[in-house]
Amino acid sequence: MRPTPRTDSHIRATEGGLLLVATRTARQPQLQFPPAQFAHGDETVEEVPLGPLGRLYTYTVVHPGKDAKPYALAMVDFEPGVRAFGRLVIGDGQSPHIDSTVRVVPFELPDGSADYAFEAVTGEAP
C-alpha cells in the first residue's frame, strides 16, 4: 500500500469566513487537525470544516527577546470537538478572556506564505 500525499490546503476561504479543515478516515475516525498529510492506498479521506468561529481554550504571550516583538499563541475549541493551535492576533494592552469567541482570520507568515490566525470577536457565539 503506497501512501498518497494530500495536496488540498487546510485553510479555506468561504463567503461565511475563513475555515480550517480537519480530516478523518475509516482507519482514523477521530478528527485530526492539522489534517493528515498522507492517505494510505485508496483510503477515502473525509474533510470536515472547522469555524469560522470557535472558543478560546487558552493562550500565552511569547516574548522572544529584546529585538523581536511579542506574539500570542492560542488553542481554540471548534465544533465538532476539535482543538486547534495557532497565532492569536491581539492589540496592544488587550487581554482576551478564556472561553471568549474567536474567528479564524488570514495571517501572513514572515516568509510571506499564507496561514491562519485567531482573532477575538464580540457579540457572536460559535
URKATA-V296051 format. One record per residue. N is the residue number from 0. RES is the residue in one letter. D_LAST is the distance of its C-alpha to the last C-alpha in whole Angstrom. Layout:
# URKATA-V296051
N_RES_D_LAST ; N_RES_D_LAST
This chain:
# URKATA-V296051
0_M_40 ; 1_R_39 ; 2_P_35 ; 3_T_34 ; 4_P_32 ; 5_R_28 ; 6_T_28 ; 7_D_25 ; 8_S_23 ; 9_H_20 ; 10_I_18 ; 11_R_18 ; 12_A_17 ; 13_T_16 ; 14_E_16 ; 15_G_12 ; 16_G_12 ; 17_L_13 ; 18_L_13 ; 19_L_14 ; 20_V_16 ; 21_A_17 ; 22_T_20 ; 23_R_22 ; 24_T_26 ; 25_A_28 ; 26_R_29 ; 27_Q_26 ; 28_P_24 ; 29_Q_21 ; 30_L_18 ; 31_Q_20 ; 32_F_18 ; 33_P_20 ; 34_P_21 ; 35_A_25 ; 36_Q_27 ; 37_F_30 ; 38_A_30 ; 39_H_34 ; 40_G_36 ; 41_D_35 ; 42_E_32 ; 43_T_29 ; 44_V_25 ; 45_E_22 ; 46_E_19 ; 47_V_16 ; 48_P_13 ; 49_L_10 ; 50_G_8 ; 51_P_8 ; 52_L_5 ; 53_G_5 ; 54_R_7 ; 55_L_11 ; 56_Y_13 ; 57_T_16 ; 58_Y_18 ; 59_T_22 ; 60_V_24 ; 61_V_27 ; 62_H_30 ; 63_P_32 ; 64_G_35 ; 65_K_37 ; 66_D_37 ; 67_A_33 ; 68_K_30 ; 69_P_28 ; 70_Y_24 ; 71_A_21 ; 72_L_20 ; 73_A_16 ; 74_M_15 ; 75_V_11 ; 76_D_10 ; 77_F_8 ; 78_E_8 ; 79_P_11 ; 80_G_12 ; 81_V_13 ; 82_R_14 ; 83_A_14 ; 84_F_17 ; 85_G_18 ; 86_R_19 ; 87_L_17 ; 88_V_18 ; 89_I_19 ; 90_G_22 ; 91_D_25 ; 92_G_25 ; 93_Q_21 ; 94_S_20 ; 95_P_16 ; 96_H_15 ; 97_I_14 ; 98_D_11 ; 99_S_10 ; 100_T_7 ; 101_V_8 ; 102_R_9 ; 103_V_11 ; 104_V_15 ; 105_P_18 ; 106_F_21 ; 107_E_24 ; 108_L_26 ; 109_P_29 ; 110_D_31 ; 111_G_30 ; 112_S_28 ; 113_A_24 ; 114_D_21 ; 115_Y_18 ; 116_A_16 ; 117_F_13 ; 118_E_13 ; 119_A_12 ; 120_V_10 ; 121_T_11 ; 122_G_10 ; 123_E_7 ; 124_A_4 ; 125_P_0
